[in-house]
Amino acid sequence: MGKTRELSKDVRDKIVDLHKAGMGYKTIGKQLGEKETTVGAIIRKWKKHKMTINRPRSGAPCKISPRGVSMIMRKVRHQPRTTREELVNDLKAAGTTVTKKTIGNTLRRNGLKSCSARKVPLLKKAHVQARLKFANEHLNDSEKAWEKQRERGD
């Protein structure tokens, strides 16, 4: 079906006013010379958005499907150090070609704005090894030895 003409703001407001006055769709349509479905659509839109003007169109369609977005979000939630390049490659494997910029925009739209992963992990390998060594050395220590350790720490 082809697109038809749009109704002026005055006609739309008139339809809403007549509806507020208690008239039905059919009588409003006959009085103003519009179709019943058109009147119904305008009133439904008014009930939902409280406005009769045309809302702006959505613009370009999304490059990434909702399923792809949830896949990205899941991966980033479980592996925060994931790069945008890796996410691009994951989507390419799934059959969607996008840019790193698009991935960044998607993450921002889903609440991950201006977040960047730490470049250095909190625990370095040397620190992990040192802690393991200490734990293994003191594995068989008695409760009293730990009490002395605690007193020395205070």
N, C-alpha and C positions, 0 to 999 in steps of 0.2 A: 504494500500500500504506500502511495506517495505521501510526501509531507504536504499538509494543507496550510492555509494562512493562519497566523496567530491572532488571537483576539486582543483588542486594545485593553489597556489597564482600566479604562472607564467601564467597559462591558464586564470585565472580570469582577470589579468591585460591585457593580450592580447585581451580578449573579449572587455574590456572597451576601449582600444586603437583603435580597429577596429570600434567600435561604434562612437568614436570621429571622426574617419576618414570619417564617413558618410555611413557606410555599414548597411544593414538591418539585423534583427535577423536571417532570413532564410539563408542568404549568409554567415554570421558569423558562424552559426551552421554547415553548410556544409563544410566550409573551415577548421574548427577545429574538426569536427567529434562529435559535441555535439548537443543535442536536442534544438529546437527553444525555448521551454518553459524554459529550463535551462538558455539559453543565456538571455532571457527576464528577468528572476528572478534576475540574477546577475546584469544586467544593472539597473533594478529598485532599487535594494539595493544600488548600487553605487550612483544613483541620489539622493536617500533619505539620506544616511549617509556619502557620499563622501569617502567610504572605501570599499575594496573588501575582506578584511579578515573576518573570522567568528567572530561575536560578542559573548561575553560570554552569556551562557544560564541564564535563570532567577532564577535558583535554585529551592528551595522547593516552592510549591504552597502556596498562602496565606491562613491562617487558617480562617480569617474573611472575609466575602464577602463585596463588596463595599457598599451594603445596610446596613450591620452591622456596618461598619466603620462610615457611615453617621449618624447612630443612636447614636453611641458613641459620636461623635463630637457634635451632637445636644444637647445631655444630658449634656455634660461637659460645653458647651457654656452657657446653661441656668442655670446650677447649678455647679459653679466652685468648690464647696467643695465636689463633688462626689468622693468617693474613688474608687480605682481600683477593690476592692473586690465587691462593688455594681455593677460595670460595668460587672464583670465576671458573677454575678448572673443574670443580665438583659439578657446577651447573652445566658446564659444557659436556661433561660425561653423561649428564641426565638429559641432554638434548636442547639446552637453552644457551644461546650465545649472548653474553652481556659484558659490559665493561666494568672496571674496578670502581669507577665513579657511580655507576648504577647500584653496585653492591653497597657502597658507602651510603648512598641516599636511602636505600632500603633499610639498612641498619639504623640510621638516624630516625626514620619514620617509625621504627618499632622500638624506640626508647633507648637506643645505645648511642647517644650523641656524645661527641668529643671524648670518647673512651679510647685509650690506646693501652695495649698490654705493656707490662714492665719489660724492659729490654733485658734485665738481669734477673734471674730467679732469686727469691728471697733467701733460700738456702743454697750455698754453693757446694759443690761436691766435696771440697776439702772440709767444710764444716760438718757435713753429714758423716764423713769418715771419722772425724774427730769425736763426734758424739757417740757413734757406734763403738769406737775404741774405748771410750770412757765407760759406756754402759756394760761392755763385755768385761772390762777389768773389775768393775764393782758389782758384778752379778751375784757373787756369793757373800757379799758383805753382810754383817749382822745388823740388827736394828740399832744397836748401840753406836756402831760406827756411823750410821746415818744421823743419829742424834748429835754426835760430835760435829759432823759436817754442817748440820743446821746451826749449831751454836757458833761455829766459826764464821758462818755467813752473816749472822746478825750484827 
